[in-house]
Amino acid sequence: MLKHPTLLWLLIPYALFLGALPLVDRVHPTILGLPFLFAWLLLATLLTPAAVYLAWRGDRKRGRV
């Protein structure tokens, strides 16, 4: 069993940046005029603070922070 299950939120940015990168490495389609890969990396960058916040909130609820 995991000792800190809320830290699993921190795997989301890793999966978005590295794990899915070979799957999204293409120029077409474009999203809002951006190549798909650039739009994917922008989305991953914007979701990273949300994942860190959720991990922090989970630790705070358990009294670890």
MDAnalysis code that builds the backbone (N, CA, C; Angstrom):
import MDAnalysis as mda
import numpy as np

u = mda.Universe.empty(195, n_residues=65, atom_resindex=np.repeat(np.arange(65), 3), trajectory=True)
u.add_TopologyAttr("name", ["N", "CA", "C"] * 65)
u.add_TopologyAttr("resid", np.arange(1, 66))
u.add_TopologyAttr("resname", ["MET", "LEU", "LYS", "HIS", "PRO", "THR", "LEU", "LEU", "TRP", "LEU", "LEU", "ILE", "PRO", "TYR", "ALA", "LEU", "PHE", "LEU", "GLY", "ALA", "LEU", "PRO", "LEU", "VAL", "ASP", "ARG", "VAL", "HIS", "PRO", "THR", "ILE", "LEU", "GLY", "LEU", "PRO", "PHE", "LEU", "PHE", "ALA", "TRP", "LEU", "LEU", "LEU", "ALA", "THR", "LEU", "LEU", "THR", "PRO", "ALA", "ALA", "VAL", "TYR", "LEU", "ALA", "TRP", "ARG", "GLY", "ASP", "ARG", "LYS", "ARG", "GLY", "ARG", "VAL"])
u.atoms.positions = np.array([
    [0.843, -1.183, 0.000],
    [0.000, 0.000, 0.000],
    [0.883, 1.239, 0.000],
    [0.415, 2.265, -0.658],
    [1.200, 3.487, -0.768],
    [1.209, 4.261, 0.534],
    [2.353, 4.795, 0.852],
    [2.472, 5.574, 2.075],
    [1.896, 6.983, 1.891],
    [2.086, 7.557, 0.714],
    [1.579, 8.898, 0.416],
    [0.805, 8.863, -0.904],
    [-0.443, 8.401, -0.895],
    [-1.182, 8.262, -2.151],
    [-1.465, 9.592, -2.838],
    [-1.488, 10.690, -2.092],
    [-1.758, 11.978, -2.733],
    [-0.604, 12.417, -3.629],
    [0.567, 11.854, -3.427],
    [1.700, 12.218, -4.274],
    [1.576, 11.626, -5.676],
    [0.605, 10.750, -5.877],
    [0.370, 10.224, -7.220],
    [-0.057, 11.326, -8.181],
    [-0.605, 12.425, -7.644],
    [-0.951, 13.567, -8.494],
    [0.283, 14.081, -9.231],
    [1.445, 13.910, -8.638],
    [2.670, 14.427, -9.250],
    [3.129, 13.570, -10.426],
    [2.518, 12.418, -10.628],
    [2.833, 11.606, -11.796],
    [2.131, 12.109, -13.060],
    [1.095, 12.911, -12.889],
    [0.365, 13.435, -14.040],
    [1.260, 14.288, -14.937],
    [1.995, 15.279, -14.393],
    [2.873, 16.045, -15.284],
    [3.924, 15.169, -15.962],
    [4.467, 14.204, -15.244],
    [5.454, 13.301, -15.825],
    [4.846, 12.547, -17.006],
    [3.642, 12.035, -16.816],
    [2.979, 11.285, -17.884],
    [2.656, 12.191, -19.072],
    [2.236, 13.410, -18.795],
    [1.897, 14.317, -19.884],
    [3.127, 14.748, -20.679],
    [4.219, 15.030, -19.990],
    [5.409, 15.514, -20.682],
    [6.184, 14.389, -21.350],
    [6.434, 13.300, -20.651],
    [7.318, 12.266, -21.175],
    [6.586, 11.036, -21.690],
    [5.623, 10.579, -20.941],
    [4.965, 9.336, -21.307],
    [4.159, 9.430, -22.590],
    [3.480, 10.546, -22.788],
    [2.623, 10.692, -23.961],
    [3.313, 11.395, -25.120],
    [4.517, 11.854, -24.937],
    [5.200, 12.619, -25.973],
    [5.328, 11.862, -27.292],
    [5.704, 10.604, -27.311],
    [5.769, 9.909, -28.610],
    [4.403, 9.785, -29.295],
    [3.342, 9.824, -28.528],
    [2.006, 9.679, -29.101],
    [1.489, 10.970, -29.730],
    [1.995, 12.110, -29.281],
    [1.479, 13.396, -29.750],
    [2.474, 14.128, -30.625],
    [3.550, 13.500, -31.010],
    [4.590, 14.153, -31.796],
    [4.154, 14.274, -33.256],
    [3.338, 15.286, -33.520],
    [2.877, 15.549, -34.881],
    [2.542, 17.021, -35.015],
    [2.529, 17.499, -36.218],
    [2.234, 18.903, -36.481],
    [0.746, 19.106, -36.698],
    [0.117, 18.181, -37.412],
    [-1.306, 18.323, -37.702],
    [-2.081, 17.364, -36.831],
    [-3.169, 17.681, -36.282],
    [-3.968, 18.882, -36.486],
    [-3.428, 20.062, -35.694],
    [-3.936, 21.217, -35.993],
    [-3.570, 22.406, -35.229],
    [-4.715, 22.747, -34.286],
    [-4.356, 23.293, -33.152],
    [-5.337, 23.700, -32.147],
    [-5.128, 25.182, -31.888],
    [-6.129, 25.981, -32.190],
    [-6.047, 27.443, -32.066],
    [-4.840, 27.989, -32.818],
    [-4.527, 27.392, -33.952],
    [-3.418, 27.841, -34.773],
    [-2.057, 27.343, -34.326],
    [-2.018, 26.558, -33.270],
    [-0.754, 26.019, -32.768],
    [-0.596, 24.583, -33.248],
    [0.625, 24.172, -33.562],
    [0.831, 22.751, -33.866],
    [0.418, 21.897, -32.675],
    [-0.019, 20.692, -32.953],
    [-0.565, 19.826, -31.907],
    [0.432, 19.595, -30.779],
    [1.702, 19.372, -31.109],
    [2.704, 19.119, -30.075],
    [2.863, 20.321, -29.162],
    [2.902, 21.528, -29.746],
    [3.040, 22.729, -28.921],
    [1.817, 22.927, -28.034],
    [0.628, 22.685, -28.584],
    [-0.593, 22.813, -27.780],
    [-0.593, 21.797, -26.647],
    [-0.114, 20.579, -26.909],
    [-0.044, 19.540, -25.877],
    [0.898, 19.954, -24.745],
    [2.078, 20.463, -25.103],
    [3.038, 20.887, -24.085],
    [2.525, 22.091, -23.297],
    [1.814, 22.986, -23.958],
    [1.220, 24.129, -23.262],
    [0.166, 23.652, -22.265],
    [-0.662, 22.710, -22.667],
    [-1.667, 22.146, -21.763],
    [-1.000, 21.456, -20.571],
    [0.045, 20.689, -20.825],
    [0.751, 20.000, -19.737],
    [1.363, 21.002, -18.768],
    [1.898, 22.092, -19.299],
    [2.491, 23.124, -18.451],
    [1.436, 23.787, -17.581],
    [0.259, 24.002, -18.130],
    [-0.816, 24.630, -17.363],
    [-1.425, 23.681, -16.328],
    [-1.373, 22.384, -16.579],
    [-1.937, 21.418, -15.632],
    [-0.968, 21.052, -14.497],
    [0.301, 21.334, -14.667],
    [1.289, 20.989, -13.637],
    [1.009, 21.688, -12.303],
    [0.759, 23.013, -12.262],
    [0.445, 23.622, -10.961],
    [-0.807, 23.051, -10.313],
    [-1.785, 22.637, -11.112],
    [-2.993, 22.029, -10.543],
    [-2.657, 20.703, -9.874],
    [-1.792, 19.909, -10.487],
    [-1.399, 18.631, -9.890],
    [-0.604, 18.849, -8.610],
    [0.275, 19.835, -8.604],
    [1.050, 20.137, -7.390],
    [0.125, 20.623, -6.287],
    [-0.858, 21.444, -6.638],
    [-1.815, 21.930, -5.645],
    [-2.613, 20.770, -5.041],
    [-3.068, 19.847, -5.876],
    [-3.842, 18.716, -5.362],
    [-3.002, 17.828, -4.448],
    [-1.734, 17.640, -4.773],
    [-0.848, 16.861, -3.902],
    [-0.630, 17.590, -2.579],
    [-0.439, 18.891, -2.634],
    [-0.241, 19.692, -1.420],
    [-1.495, 19.675, -0.548],
    [-2.663, 19.816, -1.206],
    [-3.917, 19.826, -0.449],
    [-4.151, 18.484, 0.239],
    [-3.837, 17.400, -0.456],
    [-3.997, 16.075, 0.153],
    [-3.080, 15.874, 1.340],
    [-1.840, 16.351, 1.246],
    [-0.926, 16.245, 2.373],
    [-1.359, 17.134, 3.537],
    [-1.878, 18.304, 3.212],
    [-2.320, 19.225, 4.263],
    [-3.507, 18.638, 5.031],
    [-4.417, 17.977, 4.317],
    [-5.569, 17.371, 4.995],
    [-5.162, 16.276, 5.950],
    [-4.067, 15.603, 5.647],
    [-3.576, 14.535, 6.519],
    [-2.597, 15.049, 7.573],
    [-2.375, 16.346, 7.613],
    [-1.530, 16.942, 8.638],
    [-0.036, 16.757, 8.394],
    [0.354, 16.539, 7.160],
    [1.782, 16.346, 6.858],
    [2.479, 17.634, 6.478],
    [1.730, 18.696, 6.265],
    [2.344, 19.976, 5.884],
    [2.061, 20.984, 6.947],
])
